[in-house]
Amino acid sequence: MNVLIDSNAERRLWAMIRAVDTEIGGWGYARLSGRDLIWHEVFLVPQEVSPSEVDFEATGGDVAAVERAIKDGVLDDPTFVWVSWHSHHTMDPFWSKTDEARIAGMSKTGITRLLSFVGCHDGDYSLRLDVFDVQAYDISLGHVSLNGLELISDADDEFTAMISREITANVKETKARSWSTTPAGQRSLPAPQHDDDERTLGVSEVFAVSDLMDHDFTYDQAIRALDEIGVEVVDDLIERGELLDPDTMLLQGGRD
C-alpha cells in the first residue's frame, strides 16, 4: 500500500513539527483510492504538550477533531480514513507504550481505520495503518496493523499540477555555463550557450533555484549547483542550515 500526501498537507505537517522544541500533534484526513491512501488534510487541535508527551484529552482536542470532521462533511464518505499524527522533535520516531495504547483504544470510539504518523525535526518518521474489527470469510481477525509504511509526496495535487503546467508553458532553462577559475579565484566569462542546450525546469528544480537565489546564488550558480549535486542534496543542505557560499560549494562540487 502506498500512502501519498499532497503538497499543502506535507508543508503544513513538517512546519508544525519543526516549529516547537516539544512534542506536538494533531489530526488529519485521508481517503482510500484503489490500493493507495491519499493524505490530504493536516490540522491542530487544543492540546497540552511537554518534551515527552502530547495530551489531547485534558483539552478536549479529540472532541474538537470530531466536531471539525462533522462540519467538513467527511465522516459520511466510505473511503474516509482518520489520520493521527504527532512529533518526537529531536528524538527517534518510535511507537511508545502510550502511542500503542491510544491507537488500540481508538477501536472503542467507532473508528474503523486509523493512519498514524510520528515525525522528527530531521525528517525521519514512522507510519502505520491500523484497521479494527477486520472480518474475512466470516472469521473475525480483530485488530490488524500495517507497519513500516512509506510516505510519498504526491506531485499530482491540484496546486502542484497548476504550478507545473504554468512552468511548462513559460519556463525554459539552459544548461549550466562552464566557469573556469583563475588562480586568484576570479571567474572567467561563461562559455557560449547553444540552442540545443535548453531543457525545461521541473517543479522541484524551480523551488530549489529560488531557495538558492535567496541564499545569494546567481541564477547560473544555482543551476550549476543542481547539476553538480542534485536537488535533494541542495534541499537537505538548506534545511539543515549547512549551505556553503556559492564559490566554496561549486568549487567543492567540481572536485567530487
N, C-alpha and C positions, 0 to 999 in steps of 0.2 A: 504493500500500500504506500502510495506517495502522499505526502502532506505538503500542499502548496500554500504559501502565504502571499497575499497581494502586497504590492509595494507600500501602500499607505499604512496598512496594518503592521508591516515589518518595521517601518520607520518609527511608528509610534511605540511599538514594543521595546525596541532597543533604546530609544530616547528615554523612556520611563525607567528602564532598568539601570541605565548609566547615570541618571540624574541624581541619585542619592547614594550615600555610603552605608545604608542599612538594607535590609530586605524590603521588598515592595511587591505588591501583587494586584491581581485583578481578574477580570473575566473577559470573555470574548465569544464570538460566534464563528462556527464553521458549518459547512454543508457537504453532504456526500454527493459526489459526481462520478458515477461509474465506480471504478475501483480507487478513486482518489478522494482525498479530503481537501476542501478549499477553505482555508482560514482567512476570513475577510473582515473581522472586526476585533478591536482591542480597546478595552476601556478600564478605568479605575473605578473603585467603589470605596466608601468610607472604611478606614482601617486604622489599626494601631500597629506600629512596627518597631522592631529593635534589630540589632545586628544579627540576630539568630531566629527571628520569628515574625510572622505576619498574622494578625488576628482580625478576621472579618466578623466573627460572631459578636464580639463586645460592642461593635459599632453598627450592627445591622447591615453589614456590607453584602452578605449573601441575599438578604431580602431585597436590597436595592438593585441587585443584578436581575432578580426575577421580575421586579417591577419594570425595569427598563426593557427586558425582553418582551413583556406583555405589551408595553407601549410600542415597541418596534414591530410587533406582529410576527415574530419569528417562531413562536412556540407551536403554531399550527402547521408548520412546514414539516412534512415527514422526513425530509433529508437533513433536518437541523441537528447540529451537534454542539453541545456546550464546550467551551474552552476555559480551563482554569490555568492561570499562569502566575508564577512568582519568581523572584530573583534570589540568588545566593551571593550577590555582589562580588566580592573577591575570593569567595570560597569555591570549591568544586561543585559541579551540578550533579547532585545525587538525590535519591528519594529517601528522606528521613522517615523515622517511625511516625512522626506527626503527619507527614505527607501521605504515607501509606494508609493511616487510619482515616484521614479526611477523604481520600479517594474511595476507600471501601464504604465509608458512611454515606456517600452520595447515592448509593443504591436505595437507601431508605427514603430519599426525598422524591423519588419518582423519576430521577434521571436514568435514562437507559444507555446513553453513550456519553463518554467524557474524554476529551483530549486534554492532556496535562503537559505543561511545559515548565521547566526550571532553567533559567539562564543566568550567565555571569557577565561581569564587566568586560572580560576578554573575548566574549563572543562564543564561549563554549556553552553547551546546553545538553539537556536530556529531554526526550519527547516520547510520550506513550499514549496509547488509546486503550481505554477500559470500556468493556461492554458488559452490562449487568443482565442477569436473568436470561442467559443465552439458551435457546431451545434448538435442538437439531434432531429430526426424526423422532419426535415425541420424547426425547431424552433431555432432561434439564442439565445443562453444563455449568449453570451458575455464572460466576464472575470470570471473565476471560480478559487477559491483558496482553497487548502487543507492545513490547518494549523495544527500545533502540531505534525508533523511527527517525527518519531524516527529514529536516525541514528544507523545502526547496523554494527559493524565491520565484514567485510567479510573475514572469515578464509579460503575461498576456492580460493583466488587468487593464481596464479602460484608460486609466490615467497614463500608464506607461505606453500603452498602444498608441494613444493620441500623440504623445511626445515622439515616439518612434516614427510615426507617419510624417510628422512635421519635419523631423530631422532628415528623413529620406528624401523628402521633396525639396529641401532647401540647402542642405549642408554637404559640401564636398571637401575632402581633406587630402592634401598632398603628403607624400611620404616624408619622413624626417629628413631635413637637409644635412649633408655631411659637413661637419665643422672640423677644421684642423686646429690644433692648439700650438701656439708658439711657445718658446722656452719661457717667456715672461707670463704665460698663462692667458695671453690675449687670443681671442678667436679671429680667424681669418674670415673672409667673405664666404657665404654659403655657396655650395655648388649649384649650378643652374638646374631648374626644375624642367621636367618634360611632361607633356600631356598624358603619357601612358603611366605616370606615377600616381595618378589620382585614385583615391578609394573613398568610400562613404564611411563616416564615423558611426559607430554603433552607439546605443543609448548609454551603456556603461562607460564608453570612452569619452563621450561628451561631458558627463559628470566628472570624470577623473581629470580631464583637461581643465575644466572650470575650477576644480579644487586646487590643482597645481598652480594655476594663474593667480589664485587667491594667496598663494604662498610665494609670490614674487618670481614665478617662472614666466618666461615669454611663451607665446603660443608654440613656437618652433621647439623650444626646450621641453615643453610639456609633451608634444608629440614624440620627440626623441626618447623621452623617459618611458613612455608607454611602449615604444618599440623595443627598448633595451631590457626593461624589467617586467613589463606587463601590468595590466590594470589591477589585478588582485594584489600584487605587491605594493603598488602605489597606494591603493585604498588602505592596506594594512599599515603602511608607514605613517600615513596621515592620521589614521585612527589612534595609533599608539604614540603620536607626537614625536616620531623619530625621523621625520623627513629632513634630509640634509639640504643645504643650499644648492641651487641648480648646478653651479660649476663643480662642486665636490661630488655630487651624486652622479652626474653624467660622466665625469672622469672615471669614477669607480666602476660605473656600469660598462664603460668602454673596455675596461681591463678584464672583466669577467668572461 
